[in-house]
Amino acid sequence: MSTLIEADRRHVWHPFTQHATERDPVPVVRAKGASLFDEQGREILDLISSWWTSIHGHAHPALNRALAEQAETMEHVMFAGFIHPPAAHLAERLAAILPGDLNRVFFSDNGSTAVEVALKLAYQYWRNRGENGRSGFFAFEGGYHGDTVGAMSVGRGSGFFSLFEGLMCTVHPLPYAPTWRGDNGGEEREAQALAAFAAALDAKGHETAAVILEPLMQGAGGMRFCRPAFLRQIVEMARDAGLLVIFDEVATGFGRTGTLFAMEQAGVVPDIVCLSKGLTAGYLPMSVTVAREPVYEAFLDASFDKAFAHGHSFTANPLACAVALRSLALFEEEKTLARVARIAAAHEAALERLGAHARVSHPRALGSVLAFELTDSVGSYKTAEGEALRDWFLNEGLNIRPLGPTVYLMPPYCISDEQLARAYDGVLEGLDRL
Ligand SMILES: Cc1ncc(COP(=O)(O)O)c(C=O)c1O
C-alpha cells in the first residue's frame, strides 16, 4: 500500500493550494482535545480549530457517543416529505436560543450553501411579494461568505475572487469600519462608512434585496472587528430603507466572539442568519439558514410557484443533527461560554506582550479570537512573511495559518492555560525570528 504522502501526491487536489509549489501536507492520523497527532505521534496544537470548526475540541467523548448512537439508529433519510427526531429537536433548540423570531430553520451542507440559501431566499422573498425590481445585494469590503457563486459575489470585497467576476450577480460594495486596540480614528472611519451606506441606499436601495454582513468580525477577510454601535446603525439604516438584513454568523456563531451569537452584543436581530462551522462542533458538514417568521410567511401560498424550491441530498443529515444537538447541550454542561471568557482574558493579557513587538500592528482580541497585522507585510491570502511564519509554527508543533499579513489564534474552547501559554510564546518567538 502507498504511504499517505505517496497517495496524496498522486491523487489528491487540496483546497486553496498551488500544487506546483506547495510542500507536502502534514499527515495527521489522530486528534484529541486541542491537539492533532501525526504518524510519529508528534503533537501539533490546533490553534485555529481546524478552520474554526472544532469548538469543544477534537474527539469529544459525548459527541462521539451521540454520533455512534445515531448511526446505530438511522444514518440518513431524504428530507422532502420526511422529518426525524434529530432535525426536529435541533430546529426547535436553535429557534429557542436565537434571538427574536428567528424561528424557521432551513438545513444545508456548509457555510457557502447557507449563504446561497440566504441570498436566494431574499431574492425570492421580494418576487413572492410582487417586487421584481429588487435583485442586487449590498456587501462589505473585506467580507467573505464562501466559495460558491452567490457567496463569491457577496464576498467579492475580500479580493479573493477577481478571476470570477464574470460569473457574479449584482453586488454593491460598501466600506467597512474596522477597529483595534488603541485605535483612535475609529469613529471617523465609522462616520465615513455610514455616509457611504446612506449614499448607496439613495442610489441603489430600491433595486436591492438585502444587505449581508458578518456581525462584529470579518473572518477570512483578515479578522477585522467592528464596534457593536456600527453594526446597529447599519441594521437600522437598512431597515429604514426597507431592505432585508442577512447576518453571516458562519464563523462568529456558537461562542466565538464571547456570546453565543455575535449579534447579541449589538442587540440586533437580522431577517435571516447563516450558521455552520461550530454548529456540528467540527464533526460533520452541515449548516442552517434561519429566517424570521415574516420571511417564511412570504413563501406560503396555494401555488407551488411561491415555495422555496431548493434542497440537497444530505439536507438535515441525522448524524450531523444529532451531534449538533449534543454540542448545544455541552454549552450548558461544560459552561462553554465561561471557557471562552477565560480564553478572552488570556488573550487580553497576551496582547500586552504582543502589542509591544516591533513586527506587530493593529493588535486586537474578541472572545476566543486574537489577531494582529504583521508590519511591513502586504498582500491578501498569501504573503512571504505569513508563509514563513506558518512553516516555522508548524515545525514548532503549532497550527497557525496567517491570512496574508494577518496572524491570528482561534483555539478550541477546551484549550488549557498551559497550551495557550505555549501558543503565545511560540508566536513571539516566531516574530523574533522573522
Ligand atoms: C463568514 C463565513 N461565511 C461563509 C463561509 C463559508 O463556509 P464553508 O467553507 O463551510 O463553505 C466561511 C468560511 O470560512 C466564513 O468564514
Ligand as a Chemical Component Dictionary entry (heavy atoms), coordinates in Angstrom:
data_LIG
# 
_chem_comp.id                   LIG 
_chem_comp.type                 NON-POLYMER 
_chem_comp.pdbx_formal_charge   0 
_chem_comp.three_letter_code    LIG 
# 
loop_
_chem_comp_atom.comp_id 
_chem_comp_atom.atom_id 
_chem_comp_atom.alt_atom_id 
_chem_comp_atom.type_symbol 
_chem_comp_atom.charge 
_chem_comp_atom.model_Cartn_x 
_chem_comp_atom.model_Cartn_y 
_chem_comp_atom.model_Cartn_z 
_chem_comp_atom.pdbx_ordinal 
LIG C1 C1 C 0 -18.209 34.088 7.482 1  
LIG C2 C2 C 0 -18.125 32.889 6.592 2  
LIG N1 N1 N 0 -19.138 32.593 5.777 3  
LIG C3 C3 C 0 -19.121 31.525 4.969 4  
LIG C4 C4 C 0 -18.028 30.694 4.941 5  
LIG C5 C5 C 0 -18.009 29.503 4.027 6  
LIG O1 O1 O 0 -18.136 28.340 4.754 7  
LIG P1 P1 P 0 -17.698 26.933 4.118 8  
LIG O2 O2 O 0 -16.220 26.974 3.993 9  
LIG O3 O3 O 0 -18.181 25.940 5.120 10 
LIG O4 O4 O 0 -18.383 26.812 2.811 11 
LIG C6 C6 C 0 -16.949 30.956 5.766 12 
LIG C7 C7 C 0 -15.756 30.091 5.749 13 
LIG O5 O5 O 0 -14.707 30.405 6.253 14 
LIG C8 C8 C 0 -16.991 32.094 6.613 15 
LIG O6 O6 O 0 -15.965 32.412 7.427 16 
# 
loop_
_chem_comp_bond.comp_id 
_chem_comp_bond.atom_id_1 
_chem_comp_bond.atom_id_2 
_chem_comp_bond.value_order 
_chem_comp_bond.pdbx_ordinal 
LIG C1 C2 SING 1  
LIG C2 N1 SING 2  
LIG C2 C8 DOUB 3  
LIG N1 C3 DOUB 4  
LIG C3 C4 SING 5  
LIG C4 C5 SING 6  
LIG C4 C6 DOUB 7  
LIG C5 O1 SING 8  
LIG O1 P1 SING 9  
LIG P1 O2 DOUB 10 
LIG P1 O3 SING 11 
LIG P1 O4 SING 12 
LIG C6 C7 SING 13 
LIG C6 C8 SING 14 
LIG C7 O5 DOUB 15 
LIG C8 O6 SING 16 
# 
